[in-house]
């Protein structure tokens, strides 16, 4: 068995999946950079703690594109409403 002082742990981990990054953050396996909509509830209930807030810059544009038509599809309207209420709210 290896002594904890002799462990060679990786300094960084790269993944392209939000759920995986959340999983590692929940297991206290490091710091994760995540979009606020993905962790809003976890931060609100204290499960995850935000750090380095003074270095976060809110920027960017979010576009939703759909085919032009006289009437918007109920599915598209539901998606736009969901993003507006849950994902894009500050």
C-alpha positions, 0 to 999 in steps of 0.5 A, a space after each residue: 500500500 502506498 503512503 499518501 505522501 507518495 501518490 502522484 495525482 494528476 494536476 489537471 483533468 480535461 472533460 467535455 461533459 458538464 455532468 462529469 465535471 459536476 460529479 467530480 466537483 461533488 466528490 471534492 475532486 477539485 475545482 470545476 468551471 461550470 455554467 451557472 444554469 448547470 449548478 444553480 440549484 446545487 449552489 443555492 442549497 449549499 451542495 457546491 460553493 462558488 469560488 473566485 467570483 471576483 474573476 468571473 466575467 459575464 459575457 456572450 450571446 445566446 442564439 436560438 434559431 428555427 425555421 421561419 414560419 407564420 406560427 411558432 411551433 409549440 415545441 419551439 415556444 416551450 424550448 424558448 420559454 424554458 431557456 428564458 426562465 431557467 437557463 438565461 436568468 441572471 
